[in-house]
């Protein structure tokens, strides 16, 4: 993540070591635990999660605020919209 974003995190989810479709399924469940407008931070290690999270947010209407890679993991910030 870009350090200048300074986005407050509502919930953090670590799904490192899990492969598709588990990171998305666990993310969907975690989003039910936070309120609309809050941000979910997700950490994964599956390279396939990059296109998966873009597609997931596009299909569900949530905002993918930021993605970053810190070998060997990926970080996603998702704002819940509904």
MDAnalysis code that builds the backbone (N, CA, C; Angstrom):
import MDAnalysis as mda
import numpy as np

u = mda.Universe.empty(246, n_residues=82, atom_resindex=np.repeat(np.arange(82), 3), trajectory=True)
u.add_TopologyAttr("name", ["N", "CA", "C"] * 82)
u.add_TopologyAttr("resid", np.arange(1, 83))
u.add_TopologyAttr("resname", ["UNK", "UNK", "UNK", "UNK", "UNK", "UNK", "UNK", "UNK", "UNK", "UNK", "UNK", "UNK", "UNK", "UNK", "UNK", "UNK", "UNK", "UNK", "UNK", "UNK", "UNK", "UNK", "UNK", "UNK", "UNK", "UNK", "UNK", "UNK", "UNK", "UNK", "UNK", "UNK", "UNK", "UNK", "UNK", "UNK", "UNK", "UNK", "UNK", "UNK", "UNK", "UNK", "UNK", "UNK", "UNK", "UNK", "UNK", "UNK", "UNK", "UNK", "UNK", "UNK", "UNK", "UNK", "UNK", "UNK", "UNK", "UNK", "UNK", "UNK", "UNK", "UNK", "UNK", "UNK", "UNK", "UNK", "UNK", "UNK", "UNK", "UNK", "UNK", "UNK", "UNK", "UNK", "UNK", "UNK", "UNK", "UNK", "UNK", "UNK", "UNK", "UNK"])
u.atoms.positions = np.array([
    [0.833, -1.185, 0.000],
    [0.000, 0.000, 0.000],
    [0.866, 1.231, 0.000],
    [0.393, 2.238, -0.641],
    [1.073, 3.518, -0.594],
    [0.904, 4.092, 0.798],
    [1.986, 4.475, 1.417],
    [1.933, 4.969, 2.790],
    [1.082, 6.223, 2.921],
    [0.985, 7.038, 1.861],
    [0.247, 8.280, 1.948],
    [-1.263, 8.092, 1.968],
    [-1.762, 6.882, 1.714],
    [-3.205, 6.657, 1.713],
    [-3.805, 6.828, 3.105],
    [-3.168, 6.262, 4.122],
    [-3.608, 6.422, 5.511],
    [-5.103, 6.165, 5.683],
    [-5.552, 5.010, 5.243],
    [-6.962, 4.627, 5.297],
    [-7.206, 3.819, 6.567],
    [-8.190, 4.223, 7.376],
    [-8.483, 3.437, 8.577],
    [-9.054, 2.063, 8.218],
    [-8.545, 1.038, 8.870],
    [-8.935, -0.338, 8.592],
    [-10.000, -0.776, 9.591],
    [-11.127, -1.285, 9.074],
    [-12.195, -1.780, 9.934],
    [-11.934, -3.192, 10.414],
    [-11.315, -4.007, 9.535],
    [-11.040, -5.402, 9.864],
    [-9.902, -5.875, 8.970],
    [-9.028, -6.690, 9.515],
    [-7.920, -7.249, 8.750],
    [-8.101, -8.759, 8.657],
    [-7.863, -9.313, 7.467],
    [-8.053, -10.734, 7.210],
    [-6.781, -11.307, 6.599],
    [-6.239, -12.340, 7.225],
    [-5.037, -13.003, 6.720],
    [-5.435, -14.359, 6.149],
    [-5.367, -14.473, 4.819],
    [-5.688, -15.742, 4.158],
    [-4.466, -16.254, 3.391],
    [-3.288, -15.931, 3.908],
    [-2.049, -16.406, 3.289],
    [-2.011, -17.927, 3.324],
    [-1.517, -18.513, 2.242],
    [-1.403, -19.956, 2.154],
    [-2.640, -20.635, 1.580],
    [-3.723, -19.887, 1.434],
    [-4.945, -20.463, 0.869],
    [-5.022, -20.167, -0.622],
    [-5.552, -21.107, -1.383],
    [-5.697, -20.929, -2.826],
    [-7.157, -20.761, -3.201],
    [-7.372, -20.278, -4.403],
    [-8.697, -20.039, -4.961],
    [-9.562, -21.284, -4.785],
    [-10.774, -21.126, -4.349],
    [-11.557, -19.894, -4.147],
    [-11.596, -19.419, -2.692],
    [-10.813, -20.034, -1.797],
    [-10.917, -19.727, -0.371],
    [-10.671, -18.253, -0.005],
    [-9.664, -17.561, -0.579],
    [-9.502, -16.150, -0.207],
    [-10.756, -15.306, -0.491],
    [-11.401, -15.550, -1.613],
    [-12.612, -14.790, -1.947],
    [-13.760, -15.183, -1.020],
    [-13.921, -16.461, -0.759],
    [-15.007, -16.914, 0.115],
    [-14.857, -16.346, 1.528],
    [-13.635, -16.354, 2.043],
    [-13.395, -15.821, 3.386],
    [-13.547, -14.297, 3.407],
    [-13.186, -13.646, 2.302],
    [-13.370, -12.195, 2.191],
    [-14.851, -11.852, 2.201],
    [-15.631, -12.600, 1.446],
    [-17.082, -12.371, 1.404],
    [-17.679, -12.482, 2.803],
    [-17.253, -13.480, 3.565],
    [-17.738, -13.676, 4.931],
    [-17.279, -12.531, 5.850],
    [-16.029, -12.100, 5.688],
    [-15.490, -11.018, 6.523],
    [-16.211, -9.694, 6.255],
    [-16.608, -9.469, 5.016],
    [-17.319, -8.231, 4.680],
    [-18.657, -8.149, 5.413],
    [-19.229, -9.288, 5.769],
    [-20.489, -9.302, 6.514],
    [-20.294, -8.840, 7.957],
    [-19.049, -8.817, 8.416],
    [-18.747, -8.448, 9.798],
    [-18.474, -6.960, 9.986],
    [-18.370, -6.214, 8.886],
    [-18.079, -4.780, 8.995],
    [-19.249, -3.981, 8.428],
    [-19.299, -2.712, 8.767],
    [-20.369, -1.844, 8.312],
    [-20.094, -1.244, 6.940],
    [-21.153, -0.743, 6.328],
    [-21.021, -0.069, 5.035],
    [-20.091, 1.131, 5.206],
    [-19.169, 1.274, 4.275],
    [-18.190, 2.364, 4.319],
    [-16.895, 1.983, 5.015],
    [-16.902, 0.883, 5.761],
    [-15.670, 0.450, 6.419],
    [-14.772, -0.286, 5.431],
    [-13.501, -0.393, 5.791],
    [-12.505, -0.982, 4.908],
    [-11.997, -2.309, 5.474],
    [-11.968, -3.302, 4.589],
    [-11.414, -4.618, 4.905],
    [-10.035, -4.712, 4.267],
    [-9.058, -5.100, 5.067],
    [-7.692, -5.317, 4.594],
    [-7.492, -6.823, 4.486],
    [-7.049, -7.288, 3.311],
    [-6.875, -8.723, 3.081],
    [-5.445, -9.003, 2.643],
    [-4.815, -10.008, 3.267],
    [-3.474, -10.453, 2.885],
    [-3.573, -11.849, 2.293],
    [-2.985, -12.054, 1.105],
    [-2.991, -13.358, 0.443],
    [-1.581, -13.684, -0.055],
    [-1.395, -14.937, -0.452],
    [-0.137, -15.330, -1.101],
    [-0.397, -15.930, -2.477],
    [-1.643, -16.133, -2.835],
    [-2.016, -16.733, -4.118],
    [-1.943, -15.678, -5.224],
    [-1.045, -15.829, -6.218],
    [-0.960, -14.848, -7.301],
    [-2.279, -14.705, -8.067],
    [-3.089, -15.759, -8.077],
    [-4.381, -15.690, -8.743],
    [-5.371, -14.788, -8.036],
    [-5.059, -14.394, -6.806],
    [-5.973, -13.529, -6.071],
    [-6.019, -12.114, -6.656],
    [-4.979, -11.714, -7.368],
    [-4.975, -10.361, -7.943],
    [-6.139, -10.181, -8.921],
    [-6.245, -11.003, -9.970],
    [-7.412, -10.840, -10.847],
    [-8.717, -11.219, -10.152],
    [-8.651, -12.171, -9.218],
    [-9.861, -12.590, -8.505],
    [-10.473, -11.433, -7.712],
    [-9.652, -10.670, -6.995],
    [-10.174, -9.574, -6.181],
    [-10.681, -8.420, -7.039],
    [-10.026, -8.179, -8.162],
    [-10.534, -7.153, -9.085],
    [-11.920, -7.546, -9.582],
    [-12.079, -8.801, -10.000],
    [-13.365, -9.295, -10.503],
    [-14.413, -9.313, -9.388],
    [-14.029, -9.754, -8.209],
    [-14.953, -9.822, -7.078],
    [-15.530, -8.442, -6.769],
    [-14.670, -7.441, -6.691],
    [-15.141, -6.090, -6.364],
    [-16.011, -5.521, -7.488],
    [-15.635, -5.773, -8.693],
    [-16.423, -5.304, -9.840],
    [-17.822, -5.940, -9.826],
    [-17.885, -7.215, -9.527],
    [-19.159, -7.944, -9.551],
    [-20.039, -7.657, -8.337],
    [-19.443, -7.344, -7.205],
    [-20.220, -7.148, -5.978],
    [-20.489, -5.681, -5.669],
    [-19.821, -4.767, -6.361],
    [-20.047, -3.348, -6.132],
    [-19.246, -2.737, -5.002],
    [-18.295, -3.490, -4.446],
    [-17.416, -2.928, -3.421],
    [-16.245, -2.225, -4.110],
    [-15.627, -1.268, -3.405],
    [-14.501, -0.524, -3.970],
    [-13.182, -1.183, -3.606],
    [-12.386, -1.500, -4.617],
    [-11.020, -1.962, -4.391],
    [-10.161, -0.711, -4.326],
    [-9.842, -0.270, -3.129],
    [-9.155, 1.004, -2.927],
    [-7.675, 0.939, -3.259],
    [-7.056, -0.209, -2.969],
    [-5.620, -0.312, -3.173],
    [-5.211, -1.774, -3.235],
    [-4.210, -2.044, -4.036],
    [-3.577, -3.362, -4.062],
    [-2.075, -3.134, -4.017],
    [-1.390, -4.014, -3.348],
    [0.067, -3.921, -3.320],
    [0.653, -5.314, -3.190],
    [1.898, -5.434, -3.607],
    [2.598, -6.709, -3.538],
    [3.887, -6.527, -2.755],
    [4.098, -7.417, -1.813],
    [5.335, -7.445, -1.047],
    [5.750, -8.908, -1.029],
    [6.536, -9.287, -2.014],
    [6.866, -10.677, -2.274],
    [7.094, -11.440, -0.977],
    [6.404, -12.504, -0.703],
    [5.513, -13.253, -1.584],
    [4.032, -13.004, -1.305],
    [3.665, -11.874, -0.705],
    [2.257, -11.682, -0.367],
    [1.653, -10.477, -1.083],
    [0.327, -10.449, -1.067],
    [-0.450, -9.377, -1.688],
    [-1.365, -8.789, -0.629],
    [-1.632, -7.489, -0.771],
    [-2.508, -6.800, 0.179],
    [-3.585, -6.073, -0.616],
    [-4.821, -6.216, -0.167],
    [-5.959, -5.575, -0.820],
    [-6.731, -4.776, 0.205],
    [-7.180, -3.587, -0.175],
    [-8.054, -2.772, 0.672],
    [-9.383, -2.649, -0.045],
    [-10.441, -3.122, 0.604],
    [-11.768, -3.160, 0.013],
    [-12.735, -2.386, 0.886],
    [-13.414, -1.390, 0.280],
    [-14.431, -0.649, 1.023],
    [-15.795, -1.279, 0.751],
    [-16.493, -1.611, 1.819],
    [-17.818, -2.225, 1.695],
    [-18.830, -1.158, 1.283],
    [-19.582, -1.431, 0.236],
    [-20.554, -0.471, -0.272],
    [-22.008, -0.858, -0.062],
    [-22.274, -2.106, 0.288],
    [-23.665, -2.518, 0.492],
    [-23.735, -3.695, 1.415],
])
